[in-house]
Structures are given as C-alpha cells and as structure tokens.
Amino acid sequence: MTTAISVPLLDLKPQYQAIKAEIDEVIARVVTSQVFVLGPEVEAFEQEIATYCGVRHAVGCSNGSDAIVLALQAIGAKPGEEVVCPSYTFFATGGAVARAGLKPVWADIDPVTYNLSPRHAAEVAQQCRRLRAIIPVHLYGQSADMEAIHALGSRLGAAVIEDAAQAIGCKDAQGAMVGTRGAVATWSFFPSKNLGGFGDGGMCTTNCPNLADMLRMLRVHGSRVKYMHKHVGMNGRLDALQAAVLRVKLRHLETWHEGRRRNAAFYDKAFSAAGAADSRTPLGQGSGLPLRSPFQLPAPARHIFNQYVIRVPRGLRDDLRGHLSEQKIGTEIYYPVPLHLQECFEHLGGREGQLPHSEAAAVETIALPIFPELTEAQRAHVAEQVVQFVRTHSKSAVAV
Ligand SMILES: Cc1ncc(COP(=O)(O)O)c(C=O)c1O
C-alpha cells in the first residue's frame, strides 16, 4: 500500500541523525571555545570551500543575499548603475541588486534550462547606458551558460557575478565547477541547500586577491583595522557555529549530491516510461504525456539537483499540487511571480508579456521532493501520483 506514505518536500532529520555524533562534537568544540563570530572555524571552512570549489579565495558571510550585495560593492559598482539578471529566480538576486543601490535590468530565461538566456541578456544589456554587471543564477543546481555569459561580459565590459546559491558542486557545460569563471561567486548555506547550515550562512568566492581583500573588509563594516572604516560596509559575518557544522557536512556533500542525482534519474525514468519528454520539448508539442522532466546538460556538466522541477500545463499545475498535498506529498512553486512583476519593482516598469519564458515557467513548474534520504517507496509514490494525476486530468488542461 503506497497511499499511506507521506513524503515531505524536504526532511532534514534523517541527515542530522546520520551525522549526529560528528555534529554534536563540533558544536561542543565551538561552545567550549566561546569564539562565535569569524575566527578559526570560519577560516578553516573558507579554506575547505576554496579547495572544494577550485578557487583561490573564499570569504564567509552572513547569508547568500548579503553575499550578492557584498560582491557588487566589492567590484566598486556605483549607485544607479545597471545589472542584468534573470527575472525568474529567487527574490534575493534582484533584491540584493536594489539593496546595493543599483538598477536591476530583467532578462528572460532559456525555457529548457530555466537559466538566464545569454541571447536575451545580450539584447537587454545592449540597451543599458550604465551597465556594470551581469548576474547569472545557476538555478536549481544546474549551470547557466557560462561560456556565453562570460563572453558577453567581456565584450560589454561588465563584471560577471555568479549567483551560485543553489549550486555548490555543480559543473558547467565544459566540466568546470561553477563559481570559477565570474569575478565573484556567491553562495548560500540556508538549511535547504545541498550544503545547508543550522541557520543562515553565505560565502563569496573569487580568484582575485584584491576583491577577496575588499570582501573581507566590507563584511566587517568596511574596516581592516578595528574602528577605522575605509568603506561603509555591513555586519555580514559568518558564525563559527555555522562554519563548524558546515565543515562536517562538506565531508558528506558528494554522497548527498549522488543521492539527489539518483532520485532525479529515478523520476526521469519513471516519467519517460509514462510518455513524458524532457524540457527540450515545449509542452504544446509532442504527443506523449504533457509533463516535462528537467533537461540536464550532458557530462562533463553536473546538475546537483537542489531542486527537481517538472513542468505541466498551466491549468493543471495548481490542481496537481493540491492532489499531491492530499496524498501527503510536499511540493513547492519556485517561483510563482517573476521579479519584473513584483510589487516592489513596479517602478522599473515591468509588465505582463515582457518576459514570456519567465512568466510561463512561473505558472507551469512545480518542485518535487528530491532530498537524498528519500526512500525507494517514497520516490515511487511521488512518481506514481504525478503520472496518474497528469494522465487523468491532462486532456482538459491542455486545452486551457
Ligand atoms: C538563487 C538564490 N540567490 C540568493 C539566495 C539567497 O540566499 P540566502 O537565503 O542565504 O540569503 C537564494 C536562497 O534561497 C537563492 O536561491
């Protein structure tokens, strides 16, 4: 009987149980040291992240949102300058741009990968008069087209800042770790990330020693020498407790990535067997099941599946979510309103129809449970319920 199984979108308890002894030990170590902000745990974690990501410098900070603000300040962006970023992303990407006093310029996504479309980014960037940076987001754990975006940034003299909040360990189409090509990459250790802390945490990485130095200053109120302030920075430091927990978790990260990738492969196979194509086939095309699994860039790229996001006809998406909820299956909508249509950005003049691929993704996508500790029975239950519902209800929805 599969119907009695419940499947939360994310359950962190089994992960903690599996590494409880290691975690409890390092928490006790930090508590005993009574060093809670920055300090040796943070420095050791920064070193380990730099090594893992293959970059020269890592600067721990308060969270992935502040990391973007810090990155923009570190490159010396001036108020009023423009930053091209995707509209279909978590709020922080655009929110941080605005918080740094800059103007977000929205670009559409590639409907296959949901990542910033280099073609559209080039189009909107060419209309900018004060372009300073481009922020690709490696959405859901899959790399944006870094080759094209890097070339665009170089051509237009714009810094590339990689919002890698969801993508630690992800590799791009050329097999390079994400975060190694931009001027700065920004990371989040929010608990739901593949590498998640016991609270908020973030990181900036860079290969440039000057930028690293600036980031270190900016995260402590723009100060290198205590009470001497060269810049107006922020209180954007990383806690020692978070660093200690994250150091333990980093040792297990590759195993967890593989668990997520196995679950994704299971869903891909189940959906394909039911007649679904991947997101390269638009929903209106193809004769099979109107469900699209996420397209993965082929190896040497590596998707780390922070989220597994499928696509169904817009008339069906919310009903599917309701049905899965009745079956005790947790889902989430990432993200129901693209940034160009958010109330707080109204003054930028965004309008419906402006970015069709972002707007379509916002009403057609839904994230399924993918965390590494999912049991075989749980993931089978999810796949079965999704397929059954879409099969039964798709005829009316496709016509919507
Ligand atoms: C794409 C993206 N950017 C930035 C952030 C911000 O990270 P944080 O929540 O650590 O501030 C997130 C967090 O969910 C994110 O998904």
The ligand as an ORCA input file, in Angstrom:
! r2SCAN-3c Opt
* xyz 0 1
  C      19.193     31.894     -6.335
  C      19.338     32.386     -4.922
  N      20.014     33.521     -4.696
  C      20.205     34.007     -3.465
  C      19.683     33.355     -2.366
  C      19.830     33.975     -1.021
  O      20.417     33.172     -0.097
  P      20.091     33.348      1.460
  O      18.742     32.775      1.705
  O      21.185     32.591      2.134
  O      20.141     34.807      1.766
  C      18.974     32.165     -2.543
  C      18.405     31.462     -1.388
  O      17.464     30.741     -1.466
  C      18.783     31.678     -3.854
  O      18.101     30.552     -4.068
*
